[in-house]
Amino acid sequence: MSDPSTSFDFAVFAGLFLVALAATTILPAQSEAALAGLLISGYSPGLLIAVASLGNVLGSVMNWGLGRGIEHFRHRRWFPVRDAGLERAQHWYRRYGKWSLLLSWVPVIGDPLTVVAGIMKEPLLPFLLLVAIAKSARYLVVAAVTLNWA
């Protein structure tokens, strides 16, 4: 078996990417735990952080795209959010604006926030920049804590 710090194992990095991507959906995925485990195993921290960040940001972009088109279905019976809840989310986003996307890493509120940003027609470039900062910072903190405790 080769040393993880010097080898590139496509399956490992692809798996981390997919877990980070899935973590932005309603699927139960713990990308932080996957990242920590791979860090402890000796894989390259920089590459792991980049792959996890890329997967998580791409998932958020998919949420943003979903938000851009979801208003069309707002008055359907199966629509998952009531008008009052959607109005509340839009009011909150109008109040705090794009800067609220720096909270996109926060469990429970972060991923719905990226959908609301799409609903509110936040331009892609500022969305991408703020979400990338937030998601990457989270993984940097996870890596720092993991490597200092391991």
N, C-alpha and C positions, 0 to 999 in steps of 0.2 A: 504494500500500500504506500502511495506517495504522500509526501508532506503536504497538508492542505494549504499551508501558507505559500507554497511555490507552485501549486498545480491549479489548473482551471477545470473544474468539474461542471460541465454544462448542466447536468441534471440538478445539481445542488442550487446553482444560481437561477435556473429556470423555475425550480420549485419555490424559491424565495420570492421571485417576481410574481408568480401566480398567487401565493399566499397574500402578499402585499396588495395585489389587485383585488382579490376576493375580500380583503378586509374593508374595502370601501362599499361593499354591498351589504345586504341583510344576512348574508352567510356568516356563520360564526368562524372567523379566522383570526388568529393571534399572530400577526406579523412580527410584533415585538419579541415574542417568545421564540419564534423561528430565527430571528436575527441574533438574539442572545445565544441560542444554542449553537449556531454556526460560528459565532465569534469565539465561544469557548472551545469549539473544535479546532480552532486555529486558522480559519479562512481569513483572507485579506479584509480587514475592517473597511478600508476605503471602497473596495469593490462591492462588498456586501451592502454598505450604506447607499451607494449609488444605485444598485439594483433594486433594493427595497424602496427607495425614494421614487425611482422611475415607475415601478409598478403601482405604488400608492397614488402618485400624481396622475397617472394614466386613468386609474379607476375614478378619481375625482373629476377628470375631464369627461369621462363617460357620464357621471352623475350630472355635470353641468349641461351636457348635451341632452340628457333626459329632461332636465328642467326646461330647456329651451322649447321642447315640443310638447310638454305635458299639459299645458293650459288647454289644449284642444280637447282634452278628455275630462276637464274639470267637473262638468255637470253630469257625468255618467254615474249611475248608481254604484258601480264597483270602484269608483275612484277612492284611493286609500285615505285621503285627507278631506275632512269636512271644510266647507267654505270658511267657517270661523277660524279654524286652525291655519289654513292657508293665508288668510288675511293677517293673522297675528304674525306669522313668519315673515310675510312681506313687509309689514309695518316695522318689525324688528330690523330687517335688512335695510330698509330705507333710513332708519334712525342711525345705525352704525356703519352702514355702507360697506364698501369693499374691504375695509380694514378688518371687518369681522372674520374675513377669510383666514386671518392669522390664527383663528381658533379651529381651523378645519382638522387639526390633528386630535382634538378632544373627543374622547369616546362619547357616543350617543348623539351629541349635537353636531359634530363636525361634518359627517357625511350628508345629513339632511341640509346642512348649511350650503354645501356645494350644489345641491339640487335647487335650492332657493335662489342662489346666485344665477343659475341658468334661467329660472323663471323670471327673474328681475332683469334679464338681458345684460348681465355684466359682460363687458367685452372680454374676449378670450385672453388677450395678452396680460392685462392686469390680474385676471383670475389666475392664470398659470403662474405668474411670478409670485404672488402672495401664497398660493397653495404650495408651491414648490419650496418656498422658504419655511413654511410651517411644518410640512411633512418631513423635510430633510432635517430640520432642527430636532424634531422628535427622535428620529433615528440616531442622530449624533449624540443626543443625551443618553438614549438606551445603550449605545455602544460605549460611551464613556463610563457609565455606571457599571456595565457588565465587565469591561476590561479592568476596571479598578477593583472589582470585587472578586474576579476570577483568579 
